[in-house]
Amino acid sequence: MKGDRVEIVVDAGDTTRTYEVIASRAGRRVETAVRRGVVEVSEVTLPHARLRSRGGTPIGSVVRTARFMANRVLALVEQPVPREDGSERTA
């Protein structure tokens, strides 16, 4: 959802670099995946309701992607925006 973000801290030799991928508009989310030694963070649009009704896995369109070598990633921090609907309750 808009405002969700992922911070990626990467080893750049003698220093570290921090990158952010942010869901910049309403109807977008940020997804992370680790495949074949590569960390991939993508901003994705949410699929339309009509596509969900056809069955299968609903997939949105990828807006932008950041890729990093997994052995260089020091930290991957997902920071979701607090939801107002109360779906994330504390005990």
N, C-alpha and C positions, 0 to 999 in steps of 0.2 A: 504494500500500500504506500501511498505517497508519504515520503519522509523516512521510510525504512532505509537503512544504510548498512554497508559492510565496509569495515576498515581492514586493510591488508598491510602488514608490516613485512618488508622484504629486506634481506641482507644484500647490501650493495658493495661488498668488499670491506672497506675500512669504515663504513657508516651504514645506517639503516635509512630506508625510505618508506614513507607511509602514503598509501593510496586509498581513496574512498570511491565507492560506487553507491550512488544514491538514487532511489526511486523518485524521479524529479516531478512527476505529474500524477494526478489521480488516475487510478486504473492500471497502475504499474506496480511491479514487485521486483525484488532482487533475489536471485537464485544462485546458489553455490554448488560446485561439483568438483570432485577430484578424480581425474581420469589419466591413466598412463603417465604418472609423474608430472601432471600439469594441474594447477589450481585454476579454475575458471569461474569468474563472477560475472553474472549477466543481469542487465536490467531488461525485464520482459513485460510486455503488455498483457493484461488479463484477457482471456478469451471471451468472445461474445456469448450471450445466453443461448443463442440459436445453435452455436457449435457444441455446447455442452449437451444439448438434447439428442444429438446424433449418436452418442455412445463413444466409447473409446476414451483415450486420455486427452483431456482438454489442454491444448498447447497454445500459448500466445506467441506473438512475434518478438524476436530478440531485437532490442533497440540498440544496445551496445554491449560489448564484452571486454573484460580485462583478463589476460592470461599471464600466469607466472609459473616458473619452474618450481615444483613442490619442494625440492630440497633447499630452495632459497627463501621460502616463506617461513617467517618466525612466528607470526600470529595472524589469525583470521578472526575478527570480532564482528559478530552480527548484532546490530542494534535496532530492534524493531521499535516502531512508534507505539506507545501505549494505546490500546483500543478503547473506545468509549462505550462499547456495547456490553462490557463486563465479562467477555469471554475468557479473559486471563484473570482469574481470581487468585488471591493469596490466601493461604491457610491460616 
